[in-house]
Amino acid sequence: MTPSTVSGYRHRLLLVDDEADILSVGAMVLRHLGYDTVAVTSGEAAVAALTHALESGQPIDAAILDLYIPDGMSGIETLEHLHRIDPALKAIVSSGYANDPICTNYEAHGFVASVPKPYEIADMARVLRRVLPPTKGSDSSAPLPH
């Protein structure tokens, strides 16, 4: 059993990245870790996905937001819109610029964590394990992937 799977319940994540390859790899990593994943390419699509998820009774537990999206809402702007819909949504900032001041001081910008790109399974697992509560029946002592 993966840490995110529990008798009928799996954490649901929203992944936002404008680059198709990164979005595909990120979604693959999240699914490999056992998370239900909704992957979208823009902040506008993220707002629509979160709204639909709540209306359909399938809430999103956390969002992983690309910090910079050219010609669209940035990760910070997207987070502002998402928090208007669900103030309790946990958001993780993601960027290929790990030393960006927003990534190093993520809490000041409303994020609960930062994960660098390119995505690595062990990094993603550590961040999500820290951010998301263990679900009932999960084994939170299970070793992290190497």
N, C-alpha and C positions, 0 to 999 in steps of 0.2 A: 504494500500500500504506500503510495506517495504521501508526503506531508500535506498536500493540498486536498487529498481525497478522503471523504468521510461518508460512511453509509448514506449515500444519496446526495451528498453536498460536496461541491468543489468550489474553491474560490474562483470568482470570475474577474478577469482583468481586462482592461481597455488599454490597447497599445496604439500609440499615435506616432507615426513617422512618415514624412513625405517621400522618402526614398524607398521604392518598391523592394529592392534587395534587402535592405536593412529591416524593413517591416516583415518580410517573409522569414528571414533568419530569426528575428526576435520572436515572432509568433511560434516558430518551430521550437525554439528554446523553451518558451513558456509552456507549450503543450507537452514537451518532453518532461518537464518538471511536474506535469499533472494538472495544470491550470486550464480552465475554460478560458478562451481568449477571443476577444473581439478586436480585430485589427482594422484600423482606418488610416487614411492618408492626410487628414486635415483636422484642424480644430473644429471647423464647422461640422464635419462628419462625426467627430467625437461628441459634440453636444447632442446631435441627433441620436447617436447610438446610446448615450446615457439616458436620454429622455425615453427612448423606446424600451430600454432595459427596465427602467422603473415602472413604466406603464404596463409592461407585460409580466411584472412580478418576478423578474430575474435581475436583481440589482447587481451592480458592479462593485466589487470590494476595493479595488485600487486601480489607478490609472498610471501608466508609464508614458510620459509626455516628452517628445523631442523638444529641445529648448528652442532651436531655430528652424523655422519653416519659411523659406522664401515665398513671397507673394501670398501669405496667409497669416493666420493668427499664430503668434509665438506660443511657446509652452506656458509662459506666464499669463498671456491673454486667455488661452484655452482654459487654464486652471480657474481663472476668475469666472468664466462662464459656467464651468462645471460645478463650481462651488455655489453658484446661485441656484442650481438645480438640486444639488446634494451637498450641503455644507460639511457632511461627515466624510465625504470621499477622500481617501488617502491618495496622494499623488507623489510620484517619483519622477524627478527630472532626469532626462537622459541626454547626453551630448558626447560628441567625439572630442570636445574640448574640456577635458577633465579638470583643467586648472581655471576654467571660466569662473569668475567671482560668484555667479549664481549657483554653479554646481558645488563650489566649496562652502558657500554660505546659504545652502538651500532652504533651511528653516526660516530665514528672514524673508523668503519669497513665497512661503506657504506650502512648501514641499516637505515631505517627511523623510525623504532619502534621495540619494543620487546614485545612478548606475552609469558607468562609462560605456561608450561604444568603441570598438565593436563589442557586441554582447558575448560574454563568456558564461557558460552554464554555472560554474561555481560562484561567480560574482552575483549573478541574478538570484541564485538560490539563497545566498547569504542575505541579500537585501530583502527579499520577499519573506524569508523566515523571520527577520527582525521586524518588518512592517506589519505583517498579517498575523493575527492571533491563530494559534493552532486550532483546528476544527475538532469538535468532539470526536474522540476515538483515534485521532492522529498520533503518530509517534514522533513527538518533537525532539526526541533524543536520537533519532535516526541520523547516521552520518551524512554529511553533505557530499555531493559528487565532487570528484577531483578533476 
